[in-house]
Every structure is written in structure tokens, then in C-alpha cells.
Amino acid sequence: MTLDSLKYSDGIAAARTLIAIKANAAALQRRLPDGWDLAPYAGDDLRGKALTEANLLLAFHDVFAVRSHTGTPDGLSQLSYVPFVSQARNRSIGELGHIHWLSYTEDPAGIPGKYRDAKLARITRSQTFTKETRGETRVREAFSAVAESGEVHLSLAYRQGGVVMWVTADKPNLPLYAAKDTSIVRVYQEDQVINIVRSDPMDVDAVSEIDLKVKGEASDVFDGNERVVAVVIQRPYMRQVYVP
């Protein structure tokens, strides 16, 4: 796959709360396609430094606008959804990729979705910003997704700030593969403001409260021994997606 072979597919404008977790490795490996091995984050790049040892990403999305290659959204233009994604290494060629293995969405048109793993869920979300001291904003948010096969609940409170970066990719550089069919690959190009409010490896912690519960089909991944490694707020978050 080369950049010249990619064509534009779709894009979103959104806010995203990313929770990086070290979860049950054996349960995650069972969800990967044949020929792929779980690859926890490591290394000297931004993800490696901020997410060291994490093997699962939960990305709580609040989408404001959707753009398709035709210019017309296929479903809801404002929606919430949460995917489950793990970094893995292709055993035969040695390259890293992200494996998309489950998602909950409130959009009926998004079933089974581009990765063929989406479940319809009732999603509720709230977010409150409070400023009482000059230069200091505190945020409290909650997100719940309840599907027939499982559910996920997040309650989070943090202080804005900490480590803030504006990150822009000048070309598509982040491939995601469908666990159900690795011939489905979507390559992301992201423009985002990253606010790292917690990262154990970087010794950053502006989080005053976090409660994450996952039930049902992913309960073996969340076996009671999971650990939150990092919390990253991406607001605003712009993503363009390209496909072979």
C-alpha cells in the first residue's frame, strides 16, 4: 500500500476523549486476526512516550460534522460512538498497525460500520466546564453506551492544561485494520489539539476522578486487573480517512 494508491473516503470534525489502558493481554490477543501479535505502546515517539505499556484504546467520540467522498453524510451528522482499538504487529512483514475490533454507536446507519464490528447502542453523554479561577478550567464528563451484547460507562473529571500540543499530519499515516477482515484498511490523517491530562509514563496527572466500567462481551478484557495508563483529550479533532 502506497500513498499514491489511496483515495479519499470520509472525514469527521469531533471531540474525543481517549483512554489508554493496560488490559488482559490474552483476551486481547484472541480478538486479533491471524498473523497479528499484540504490541503494547513503546518507543520514543509521542504515543510511545505517553502510552507506554497500554494495549487498548477506548476513544469516546462526540462528532459535530461528517463528510463523505460524495459530500453527503450516510447517516447521522452529529453522533456519539466508542471504538475498541489495539496496536498490533503483522507477524509476516513486521509492520505495526491498529486493529479495530469492536465499536458501539448510536447511528443505525452505522451498523455494522466500516470495520464490520459496530453494535447499535443507546448512548448518553454529558459534559460540564467550570471556571472559578483565572486561567483554570475544570471539566467533568460522563459517557455511557449500552448495547444488547455489552456496555461501557465512563465518568471523568480533570483540569484542562497539563501537556498541550497542536499536532498536524501532512499526509495519511495511521492505518487501522478491521479485525474481522484485514483487507479492510483505512488510513487516517489527523489535525488535532492534544491535551494529555494523565500519563503515568510522563508523570502527568490532572485527573481528579475516573471511573471506567465495561460489561458484557468485553468483560474478559476488563477482568478487574486492568490499569488506566493515560487520558488524552482531543478537542478539536479533525480526521480525514483514505482507503486503497
N, C-alpha and C positions, 0 to 999 in steps of 0.2 A: 504494500500500500504506500503510495507516494502522494505528496501534496497535490501534484498535478492531476491525480485521478479523483480527487474529492470534488463533490458538488454540494452546493448549499441545500440544507434540508429545512431547518426551522430555528427559531430563537425565542428567548423569553427575557423579559425585564422583571426582576423579582427581588425579594429579600430572602436570605437564607440563614438559618441557624444550624451550624454544623457541629455535631457531637462526635468526637473521635473516641473509640472505645477499644480496650483490650478485652476480648470476649473469648468464649470457648473455641479454641483453635480447631479441635477435631470436628466439632459441629459445623464450623465454617468451611472446613476442607470438604466435607460431604456435600456442600452446596455448590462447589466449584465444578466446572466442566472437566471432562477427562483431559489430561495433559497439562493441567494448570496446578501450581502449588501456591498455597497461601504465602504472601510476602509482606509481613508487617513493615511499617514505615521505618526507614533508617537512612542515614546519609547526611550530606552537608547542604542539600537544597532546603527550601523553606518547609516543604512538607516533612522531609526527613527530620529536621530540627524540631519542629513544633509538635509533630505527631508521633515521635519515636515510640515504637512497640505497639501502637494501635493497629488493629487488624480489621476494623469495621468502622464505616462511616454511616451515620444517620443524618440525613440532610432534610431539615424541616423547611419546606418551601412555601412562601406566600407570593404567588405570581400576580403581577399587575397587568401584564400585557403579553400576548402571544403573537408570533409572526410565523407563517408557514412559507414555503417556497412559492406558493401561489398568491401570498399576501392575505389570505383569508384563513382565520383560525378554524381548526377542525372541530373544536369543542368549546368549552368554557374559556373565555379570555382572562378571567380572574378566578383563580382556584388555589387550593392548598393540596399538597401531596408530600409524601415522605418515602424516599427510596432507601434500600439497604444495599451498600456497596462495599466490596472488599478488594484491596490490591492483591494481585497475584502475578506470578511469573510463568510464562509459557515455557514448558519443560524442553521443547524441541528447539526453539530458537533463542531462548534466554531473555526475551524482552518482557518488560513489565507492562501490565495493563490493569484497568479496573474492571471488576466483574460485577454487573448489576444483577442481583438475584431475587429481589422482591421489592414491591412498592405498594403503598396504599394511596388511593386517590379518590377525590370526591366527584370526579368528572366521569359520567357514564360513557362518554365518547372515548375515554382513555383506557378502556378495557378491551383486550389485555395489554394495550400500550405498545410502544415502540420496542420494548425489550421483552414483550410477551410474558410478563410476570406480574402485571398490575391487578390488584384486587379492589373492588369498589368498597369504600368505607364512608362512614359518617364522620366528618371532620369538624371539630370546633377549635377555635383559636382566639386568644385574646392577648393584647399587648398594651402596656401602660408605660409612659415616660414621665418621670418626675424630676423636676429641677428645683431645689431649695437653696442650693449653694452655688455661687458664681463659678462657672466653669466645670460643674459636676452634674452629670445626668445619670440617673439610675433607671434601669429598665426591668420590668417584670413581665414575663410572658408564659403562656400555657398553650399546649398543643395536644389534642387527643384525636387519634384515628382509630375507629372501631369497625372492623370488618367481621364477616361471619367466621373467618378462619383464624383471626388473631387481632391484636390491638397493641397500640403503643401510646404512652402518655408521658409528656414532658412538662415539668414545672421548673422554671429557671428565673433567677434574679441576679443581676450583675450591674457593675458600674461601667459606663462607656469609657473608652480610653484604653490604657494599657499599651499594647503594641498595635499600632495602626499603620497600614501600608496601602497604597494605591497600586494595584498590580494589573498590568495590561499585557495580553499576549498579542503579538503581531501576526500570528498565524495559528491555525488549528494545531494543538499539541497535546491533547489529553484524550486518549482513546478509551472508550467504555465498550465492553463486550457483554452481550446477553448470555447469562448462564445457561439458558435453555437452548441456545443456538449461537455459537461463537462466530458464525458467518454474519451475524448482525453486529455491526460495529458502528459506533457513532463517535466522531472526533470533535471535542469541544474546543472552542476559542472563547476565553473569558476576559471580561473587563470588570474589575470589582474593587471595592474598598474592603479590605480585610481588617477586622478588629479582633485580635486574639485576646479574649478576656480570661482564658485559662489555658495554660500549657504547663503540665508538670515537668517536661524536659527542659523548658525555658525558664522555669521558676517564676511563672506569671500566674497571678490569681486575683482577678477582680470579681469573682463569682461568690455571692453570699448565700445562694441556695440553689441546689439542683436535685431533682428527683426524677428519675427515669425508670419507667416500668414497661416491660414488654411481656405480653401473654400470648398463648396460643401457639401457632405454627413455628415461631422462632424462640420458644421458651427453652429449648436445649442450648441455643447460643447464649441466652441470658440465664445461666444456671445458678446465679447467686454469687459467683466469683468474679463477675465482670468488673472492670475498672474504667472510669472516665479518665481519659488521658488529656483531652483538650476540648475547649469550646471556642468556636470561631464564628463571629457574626459577620456576615457579608451583606452589607446594606450601603449603597445599592449594589446589585449584582446583574450584569448583562451577559448573556450567553448566546453565542451563535453555534450551530451544530452543522457539521458536514458529514457526508456519507460517501463511501466508494461508488 
